Amino acid sequence: MAGLGQIAPFILTYWQHFLALLLGYILAEVFRSRSSNKPRKIEAISTDKTGIVREADIQCEPPSATCSTASEKQPTIKTSDAATEEEHPSPEEDAFDLESGKHIPYSIERYGEDEMKKRSQEFYLEMNKRRSVRYFSNEPVPLEVIENIVRTAGTSPSGAHTEPWTYVVVADPEMKAQIRDLIEDEERVNYEKRMGQKWVDDLKPIGTTWKKPYMTTVPYLIIVFKQVYGLTDSGHRKTHYYHEISTSISVGMLLLAIHHAGLVTLTSTPMNAGPRLRVLLERPANEKVVLLLPVGYPAENALVPDFKRKPLDEVMVLK
């Protein structure tokens, strides 16, 4: 009794703290008891002898009970890798919406590294021989060659696959003469008034003037039009995205095809002659002239400016 009498003042002084500890202990026990009675959901994946992948939600009761699988009531069975990819698409697949348009398989012939280097080097050497030529032969060129060249240009990529280009091929001598007269009329004014002396001086190393005799010498003139917009079957306007860039890329492929066929050309810009050319060639209002290219064989006495191309380290940056 003496011992109890000694600790009684201590208990009376700090009874609030003892009560708080007791309540905390009781609440903790209640929470733990409820948590242990709640089934735990564990996702498990197993593979049977047939190679079929099965998923099951295992519900475990308290330790005294046995575990059962939710898949016994409603099994989820994956029978192939395709099913797995459908739920977990690769980053590449997830980046594209393939529902709206039709898609087909694509493959390309692959080469070993040595063959790739050889082919790329040979193609570069061939294209490095390409030059802009102003002296042409009047020797005829098969129309089929020109058609294949334009077909090649038509394989170019374009914004939203609108293919916003038109290649007008002129073979008729009378029409070529009309085009030459039209171009020279405008070029004479360009050189004498519009361009300014600095521009004229910058062209002197090339040797150009307002005169364009090659236009009536070559077997073909190709006038390139960009379609600034398209037209639907009902006559409504159709947006042509990046029509300028798309047409320019297509012309690049045209130039490669011309050179690959053993022919030459000159990329000329018929400045201020576009509207008159469009009317002469009976093209619609949605088409605008981009370039005029004479196409044929080079003349036997053909000359080109002694220009050098930039080395690789001035045109390519590797990061």
C-alpha positions in Angstrom: 0.0 0.0 0.0 2.9 2.3 0.7 4.1 1.8 -2.9 0.7 2.6 -4.3 0.6 5.7 -2.2 3.9 6.8 -3.5 2.8 6.6 -7.2 -0.7 7.9 -6.8 0.4 11.6 -6.9 2.3 10.8 -10.2 -0.8 9.2 -11.8 -3.1 12.0 -10.7 -0.7 14.5 -12.2 -0.3 12.9 -15.6 -3.6 11.0 -16.0 -4.5 12.9 -19.2 -1.3 11.5 -20.9 -2.1 7.9 -19.8 -5.7 8.3 -21.2 -4.5 9.5 -24.5 -2.0 6.6 -24.9 -4.8 4.2 -24.0 -7.2 5.6 -26.6 -4.5 5.6 -29.3 -3.8 1.9 -28.6 -7.5 1.0 -28.9 -7.9 2.9 -32.2 -4.8 1.2 -33.7 -6.1 -2.2 -32.8 -9.5 -1.5 -34.3 -7.9 -0.3 -37.6 -5.5 -3.3 -37.8 -8.4 -5.7 -37.2 -10.5 -4.2 -40.1 -7.5 -4.2 -42.5 -6.7 -7.8 -41.9 -10.4 -8.8 -42.6 -10.4 -7.0 -46.0 -9.6 -9.3 -49.0 -6.3 -8.4 -50.7 -6.3 -8.2 -54.5 -3.2 -9.5 -56.2 -2.8 -9.7 -60.0 -1.1 -12.9 -61.0 -0.1 -14.2 -64.4 0.6 -17.9 -65.0 1.2 -20.0 -68.0 -0.1 -23.5 -68.4 1.3 -26.4 -70.4 -0.4 -25.3 -73.6 1.4 -21.9 -73.5 -1.8 -20.0 -72.8 -1.3 -17.0 -70.6 -3.9 -16.7 -67.8 -4.5 -13.8 -65.6 -6.2 -14.2 -62.2 -7.3 -11.9 -59.4 -6.4 -13.8 -56.2 -8.5 -12.8 -53.3 -6.9 -13.8 -50.0 -9.0 -13.8 -46.8 -7.5 -13.7 -43.4 -4.7 -16.2 -42.7 -7.2 -18.7 -41.3 -9.1 -18.9 -44.6 -8.0 -20.3 -48.0 -7.3 -18.2 -51.2 -9.6 -18.4 -54.2 -9.2 -17.0 -57.7 -11.7 -14.6 -59.2 -10.8 -16.1 -62.6 -12.7 -19.2 -61.6 -15.8 -17.2 -61.9 -14.8 -15.0 -64.9 -11.4 -16.1 -66.4 -9.4 -13.7 -68.7 -7.4 -15.7 -71.2 -4.8 -14.3 -73.6 -4.2 -16.6 -76.5 -1.5 -14.8 -78.4 1.1 -12.0 -78.4 -1.3 -9.9 -80.4 -3.7 -9.7 -77.4 -0.8 -8.5 -75.2 0.2 -5.9 -77.8 -3.4 -4.7 -78.0 -3.5 -3.9 -74.3 0.1 -2.6 -74.2 0.8 -1.1 -77.7 4.4 -0.2 -78.6 5.3 3.5 -78.7 5.4 3.3 -82.5 1.8 1.9 -82.7 0.5 4.3 -80.1 1.8 7.3 -82.2 -0.4 6.7 -85.2 -4.2 6.5 -85.8 -4.7 3.8 -88.4 -8.5 3.7 -88.1 -9.4 6.4 -90.7 -7.4 5.3 -93.8 -6.4 2.1 -95.5 -2.9 0.9 -94.9 -0.9 -1.9 -96.6 2.3 -3.7 -95.7 5.5 -2.1 -96.9 9.0 -3.4 -97.3 12.2 -2.4 -99.1 15.2 -4.3 -100.3 18.0 -4.1 -97.8 21.7 -4.1 -98.6 24.8 -5.0 -96.6 26.9 -2.1 -95.4 29.5 -2.5 -98.2 26.8 -2.6 -100.8 25.1 0.5 -99.3 28.3 2.4 -99.3 29.0 1.4 -102.9 25.5 2.3 -104.2 25.4 5.6 -102.3 28.9 6.5 -103.7 28.0 5.6 -107.2 24.7 7.6 -107.1 26.6 10.6 -105.7 29.2 10.5 -108.4 26.5 10.3 -111.1 24.5 13.2 -109.6 27.6 15.3 -109.2 27.9 15.3 -113.0 24.6 17.2 -113.2 24.9 20.7 -114.4 22.6 23.5 -115.5 22.9 23.8 -119.3 22.0 26.6 -121.7 23.3 25.1 -124.9 20.9 22.4 -126.3 20.7 20.1 -129.2 17.6 19.9 -131.3 17.9 16.1 -131.5 14.5 14.5 -130.7 13.9 12.6 -127.5 11.3 9.8 -127.2 8.2 11.1 -125.5 8.1 7.9 -123.4 11.4 9.1 -121.7 9.7 12.4 -120.7 6.7 10.6 -119.5 8.8 8.4 -117.2 10.6 11.4 -116.0 7.4 13.1 -115.0 6.2 9.8 -113.4 9.3 9.9 -111.3 8.6 13.4 -110.2 5.1 12.3 -109.3 6.5 9.8 -106.7 7.5 12.7 -104.5 6.0 13.2 -101.0 3.5 16.0 -100.5 1.6 17.6 -97.6 -1.4 15.3 -96.7 -0.7 13.5 -100.0 -2.4 16.3 -102.0 0.2 16.0 -104.9 -0.2 19.8 -105.7 1.7 19.9 -109.0 1.0 20.0 -112.7 3.7 19.4 -115.3 2.8 20.9 -118.7 5.0 19.3 -121.4 5.2 21.4 -124.6 6.5 19.7 -127.8 4.7 21.8 -130.4 7.1 24.1 -132.2 4.6 26.9 -132.6 3.7 26.8 -128.9 7.4 26.9 -127.9 7.9 29.9 -130.1 5.0 31.7 -128.4 6.4 30.9 -125.0 9.8 32.2 -126.0 8.4 35.5 -127.3 6.4 35.9 -124.1 9.4 35.1 -121.8 11.8 37.3 -123.7 9.4 40.2 -123.5 9.2 40.0 -119.7 12.9 39.2 -119.3 14.0 42.2 -121.2 12.0 44.4 -118.9 13.4 42.5 -115.9 17.0 43.0 -116.9 16.6 46.6 -117.9 14.3 47.8 -115.1 13.0 45.4 -112.5 16.0 43.5 -111.3 18.4 46.3 -110.6 22.1 46.6 -111.4 23.4 44.5 -108.5 21.3 41.5 -109.6 22.4 41.9 -113.2 26.0 42.1 -112.1 25.7 38.9 -109.9 24.5 37.0 -113.0 27.5 38.0 -115.2 29.7 35.0 -114.2 26.9 32.8 -115.5 26.6 34.8 -118.7 22.8 35.0 -118.9 20.9 37.8 -120.7 17.2 38.3 -121.5 17.6 36.3 -124.7 16.4 32.6 -124.5 17.2 30.9 -127.8 17.2 27.4 -126.3 13.5 27.6 -125.8 12.9 27.0 -129.5 15.8 24.6 -129.9 15.0 21.9 -127.3 12.5 19.1 -128.1 10.5 19.8 -124.9 9.7 22.6 -122.5 8.3 21.5 -119.1 6.4 24.2 -117.3 5.9 23.4 -113.6 2.7 24.7 -111.9 1.9 24.5 -108.2 -1.7 24.0 -107.3 -2.4 26.5 -104.5 -5.6 24.7 -103.8 -7.5 21.8 -105.2 -11.1 21.3 -106.3 -13.5 18.5 -105.2 -15.8 16.7 -107.6 -18.5 19.1 -106.5 -16.4 22.1 -107.3 -15.5 23.2 -103.7 -12.0 24.2 -102.8 -9.7 21.6 -101.3 -6.8 22.7 -99.1 -3.4 21.9 -100.4 -0.9 21.9 -97.5 2.6 23.1 -98.2 2.0 23.3 -101.9 5.2 25.4 -102.5 7.5 23.0 -100.6 5.8 19.9 -102.0 6.1 21.1 -105.6 9.8 22.0 -105.0 10.6 18.5 -103.7 8.9 17.0 -106.7 11.0 19.2 -109.0 14.1 18.0 -107.3 13.2 14.4 -108.2 12.4 15.6 -111.7 15.9 17.0 -112.1 17.5 13.7 -110.9 15.3 11.7 -113.3 16.3 14.0 -116.2 20.0 13.6 -115.5 19.6 9.8 -114.9 18.1 9.5 -118.4 21.1 11.2 -120.0 19.4 14.5 -120.6 20.1 18.0 -119.4 17.9 21.0 -118.3 18.0 24.5 -116.9 15.9 25.6 -113.9 14.6 29.0 -115.0 12.1 31.2 -113.2 9.9 33.1 -115.7 9.6 36.1 -113.5 6.4 38.2 -114.1 5.5 35.9 -117.0 3.5 33.4 -114.9 -0.1 34.9 -115.5 0.4 35.1 -119.2 1.9 31.6 -119.4 -1.1 30.2 -117.4 -3.5 31.8 -119.9 -1.5 30.6 -122.9 -1.4 27.1 -121.6 -5.0 27.2 -120.6 -4.4 26.3 -117.0 -7.1 27.0 -114.2 -6.9 29.8 -111.8 -5.7 27.6 -108.9 -2.4 26.9 -110.7 0.6 29.2 -110.5 3.8 28.9 -112.5 6.9 27.9 -110.5 9.6 27.0 -113.0 10.2 26.5 -116.7 12.6 23.8 -117.8 14.0 23.2 -121.3 14.8 19.5 -121.6 16.9 17.7 -124.2 20.4 16.7 -125.1 23.3 19.1 -124.6 24.8 20.7 -127.7 28.1 19.4 -128.9 29.8 22.7 -128.1 27.9 23.1 -124.8 29.7 25.2 -122.1 28.9 25.5 -118.4 30.3 27.9 -115.8 33.4 26.7 -114.0 31.8 26.4 -110.6 32.8 24.3 -107.7 30.4 22.8 -105.2 30.7 23.3 -101.4 32.5 20.5 -99.6 30.6 18.2 -97.2 31.8 20.0 -94.1 30.1 23.2 -95.3 26.7 21.7 -96.0 26.4 19.0 -93.3 26.4 19.4 -89.5 26.6 16.2 -87.4 25.5 16.4 -83.8 
